[in-house]
């Protein structure tokens, strides 16, 4: 047995990724990582990006999502879908009016619903596929002032589980990737909003957030992207219906 054989790189030829919300933060890091790995990347977002193939789509618009993905599927077999589009809200249930709740559900949950429905025919025809929800550690634990956001992330975890069961016979896997506190524009904006409301010192708030993580730091978008690439690969071929937590140990406390 030759123990000095080089490690084989996964074959990513003809691998196609569709991602929602891939123009900034975790989504942008995912696009960059998958492009570097040899994937053909299609990014559905309202904000433009020069990484991969950008298609301007509001994922709350079911017809627009189905049209865009049908056009992709006409020319390519969609091997991976990553549902990343979403927004954050810091508010408890009394502070959350119905219109605000509806808007979070429309983007964070129904955006994923639209994209999954649109991609499944291509994956079923190929008898293969990987669907990844970018959920949150808030799919695992509750946090204060996070009623609507937490609700939507639990919903994504549920979608991953039920989709995994319903489509296992087609060799389609579905998982939820659950990052903790990651240094993204969403995180920076959330801190800025808190500082504006409370008058706290921004540097102190960032330090406190880092101290809340057992590893003592905030996560990086590229770390999430690397995990997403693993979940999309054949190396994770027996992983489905799971919640993959990467939060610096936060949810273990």
TAURLIN-V831320 format. One record per residue. RES is the residue in one small letter. OMEGA is omega in whole degrees, 0 to 359 (* if undefined). BURIAL is b if it has 24 or more other C-alpha atoms within 12 Angstrom, else e. D_CENTER is the distance of its C-alpha to the mean C-alpha in whole Angstrom. Layout:
RES:OMEGA:BURIAL:D_CENTER ; RES:OMEGA:BURIAL:D_CENTER
//
This chain:
x:181:e:40 ; x:182:e:39 ; x:182:e:37 ; x:179:e:37 ; x:179:e:35 ; x:177:e:32 ; x:180:e:28 ; x:175:e:27 ; x:179:e:24 ; x:179:e:22 ; x:181:e:23 ; x:177:e:20 ; x:180:e:23 ; x:175:e:22 ; x:183:b:18 ; x:177:b:16 ; x:165:b:13 ; x:179:b:11 ; x:172:b:8 ; x:178:b:8 ; x:185:b:8 ; x:186:b:9 ; x:180:b:12 ; x:174:b:12 ; x:181:b:11 ; x:181:b:7 ; x:179:b:7 ; x:178:b:11 ; x:178:b:11 ; x:179:b:9 ; x:181:b:11 ; x:182:b:14 ; x:182:b:14 ; x:175:b:13 ; x:179:b:16 ; x:180:e:18 ; x:176:b:18 ; x:178:e:20 ; x:166:b:17 ; x:190:b:18 ; x:174:b:15 ; x:185:b:14 ; x:177:b:12 ; x:185:b:13 ; x:174:b:13 ; x:180:b:16 ; x:185:e:16 ; x:178:e:18 ; x:178:b:17 ; x:177:e:19 ; x:185:b:17 ; x:180:b:17 ; x:182:b:18 ; x:175:b:17 ; x:182:b:18 ; x:183:b:18 ; x:169:b:17 ; x:188:b:16 ; x:173:b:14 ; x:181:b:16 ; x:185:e:19 ; x:183:e:19 ; x:180:e:21 ; x:179:e:20 ; x:181:b:17 ; x:179:b:19 ; x:182:b:21 ; x:183:b:19 ; x:176:b:17 ; x:178:b:21 ; x:177:e:22 ; x:184:b:20 ; x:176:b:21 ; x:185:e:24 ; x:185:e:24 ; x:171:b:22 ; x:181:b:21 ; x:183:b:17 ; x:183:b:16 ; x:172:b:12 ; x:175:b:9 ; x:180:b:6 ; x:186:b:5 ; x:185:b:3 ; x:180:b:7 ; x:176:b:9 ; x:185:b:11 ; x:173:b:13 ; x:174:b:17 ; x:181:b:19 ; x:173:e:22 ; x:187:e:24 ; x:179:e:25 ; x:182:e:28 ; x:185:e:26 ; x:178:e:24 ; x:187:e:26 ; x:180:e:25 ; x:179:e:24 ; x:177:e:21 ; x:180:b:20 ; x:182:e:20 ; x:177:b:18 ; x:179:b:15 ; x:181:b:15 ; x:182:b:16 ; x:188:b:12 ; x:185:b:10 ; x:184:b:11 ; x:174:b:14 ; x:177:b:11 ; x:179:b:9 ; x:180:b:13 ; x:184:b:14 ; x:179:b:12 ; x:178:b:13 ; x:183:b:16 ; x:183:b:17 ; x:186:b:16 ; x:179:b:17 ; x:179:b:21 ; x:181:b:20 ; x:178:b:19 ; x:179:b:22 ; x:180:e:24 ; x:183:e:23 ; x:181:e:23 ; x:175:b:20 ; x:176:b:16 ; x:178:b:13 ; x:183:b:10 ; x:172:b:6 ; x:170:b:5 ; x:182:b:2 ; x:185:b:6 ; x:169:b:9 ; x:177:b:12 ; x:166:b:13 ; x:183:b:12 ; x:185:b:15 ; x:172:b:17 ; x:175:e:19 ; x:180:e:19 ; x:177:e:22 ; x:183:e:22 ; x:185:b:18 ; x:187:b:19 ; x:180:b:17 ; x:179:b:14 ; x:178:b:15 ; x:183:b:16 ; x:181:b:12 ; x:172:b:10 ; x:179:b:13 ; x:178:b:13 ; x:177:b:9 ; x:178:b:11 ; x:179:b:14 ; x:179:b:13 ; x:183:b:11 ; x:184:b:15 ; x:178:e:17 ; x:177:b:15 ; x:181:b:16 ; x:184:e:20 ; x:187:e:20 ; x:177:b:20 ; x:181:b:21 ; x:178:e:24 ; x:184:e:22 ; x:176:b:21 ; x:180:b:17 ; x:177:b:15 ; x:181:b:12 ; x:174:b:10 ; x:175:b:8 ; x:191:b:7 ; x:179:b:8 ; x:172:b:9 ; x:181:b:12 ; x:184:b:14 ; x:183:b:12 ; x:180:b:15 ; x:173:b:13 ; x:176:e:15 ; x:178:e:13 ; x:181:b:15 ; x:180:e:18 ; x:178:e:18 ; x:178:b:18 ; x:180:b:21 ; x:179:e:23 ; x:180:e:23 ; x:179:e:24 ; x:180:e:27 ; x:181:e:28 ; x:191:e:28 ; x:185:e:30 ; x:180:e:32 ; x:177:e:30 ; x:186:e:30 ; x:181:e:27 ; x:179:e:28 ; x:180:e:28 ; x:178:e:25 ; x:180:b:23 ; x:178:e:26 ; x:179:e:25 ; x:179:b:21 ; x:181:b:22 ; x:179:e:25 ; x:180:e:23 ; x:179:b:21 ; x:177:e:23 ; x:172:e:22 ; x:179:e:23 ; x:175:e:21 ; x:179:b:17 ; x:182:b:15 ; x:179:b:14 ; x:182:b:11 ; x:176:b:12 ; x:176:b:13 ; x:180:b:9 ; x:179:b:9 ; x:179:b:12 ; x:179:b:11 ; x:179:b:8 ; x:176:b:12 ; x:182:b:13 ; x:179:b:12 ; x:189:b:12 ; x:177:b:16 ; x:178:b:19 ; x:178:e:19 ; x:188:b:17 ; x:178:e:19 ; x:182:e:20 ; x:176:b:16 ; x:180:b:15 ; x:188:b:15 ; x:171:b:14 ; x:184:b:12 ; x:185:b:11 ; x:173:b:12 ; x:191:b:12 ; x:180:b:14 ; x:178:b:17 ; x:186:e:19 ; x:185:b:19 ; x:179:b:18 ; x:184:e:21 ; x:*:e:24
//
